[in-house]
Amino acid sequence: MMELAIDIPFLIALTIGLTEIIKRLAGLKEEFGKRFIPAIALLSGVALTLLWLGQSNESILKGIFIGLSGSGLWSQIKTIKGN
């Protein structure tokens, strides 16, 4: 249980930071580029979790949770819908 209390908030912060770095380096500020930011956050969350916690099905699910938390679930739904 202690793993969840420490690792997940840390990985969410890393995911947010990594997504922001990728966004700035790739110049994803225009409308077309903004559609890819949630996917980048999701993939970053899964990749960081697999590296940090090891490879398992549980780590993949935690990575999805972390990626969605990093990008904001509401923002992701709005981006996909295009509203």
ZIVEN-V197745 format. One record per residue. PHI is phi as a letter, one per 30 degrees, with the letter a starting at -180 (NA if undefined). OMEGA is omega in radians with two decimals (999 if undefined). NEAR is the number of other C-alpha atoms within 10 Angstrom. Layout:
BEGIN
PHI_OMEGA_NEAR ; PHI_OMEGA_NEAR
END
This chain:
BEGIN
NA_3.13_5 ; d_3.10_6 ; e_-3.13_8 ; d_-3.08_10 ; d_-3.08_9 ; c_-3.00_10 ; d_-3.04_13 ; d_3.08_17 ; d_3.10_14 ; d_-3.13_12 ; d_3.07_23 ; d_3.12_24 ; d_3.09_15 ; d_3.13_17 ; d_3.12_29 ; d_3.14_19 ; d_3.14_15 ; d_3.11_18 ; d_3.12_24 ; d_3.10_17 ; d_3.13_12 ; d_-3.14_15 ; d_-3.12_18 ; d_3.14_11 ; d_-3.11_9 ; d_-3.14_10 ; i_-3.09_11 ; d_-3.11_16 ; c_3.13_12 ; d_-3.04_8 ; e_-3.13_10 ; d_-3.12_9 ; d_-3.13_12 ; d_3.13_15 ; d_-3.09_18 ; c_-3.08_15 ; d_3.10_21 ; d_3.12_22 ; d_3.10_16 ; d_3.12_19 ; d_3.13_30 ; d_3.13_21 ; d_3.09_19 ; d_3.13_26 ; d_3.13_32 ; d_-3.11_24 ; d_3.14_18 ; d_-3.14_21 ; d_3.11_28 ; d_3.10_19 ; d_-3.04_11 ; d_-3.03_12 ; c_-3.11_15 ; j_-3.06_12 ; d_3.05_12 ; a_3.10_11 ; d_3.12_10 ; d_3.12_13 ; d_3.11_19 ; d_3.12_19 ; d_3.07_15 ; d_3.11_20 ; d_3.07_27 ; d_3.09_20 ; e_-3.13_18 ; d_3.11_29 ; d_3.10_29 ; d_3.10_23 ; d_-3.12_21 ; d_-3.10_24 ; c_-3.09_22 ; i_-3.08_14 ; d_-3.13_14 ; d_3.12_10 ; d_-3.13_13 ; d_3.13_19 ; d_3.11_12 ; d_-3.12_11 ; d_-3.13_16 ; d_3.13_11 ; d_-3.13_9 ; i_3.13_9 ; d_999_6
END
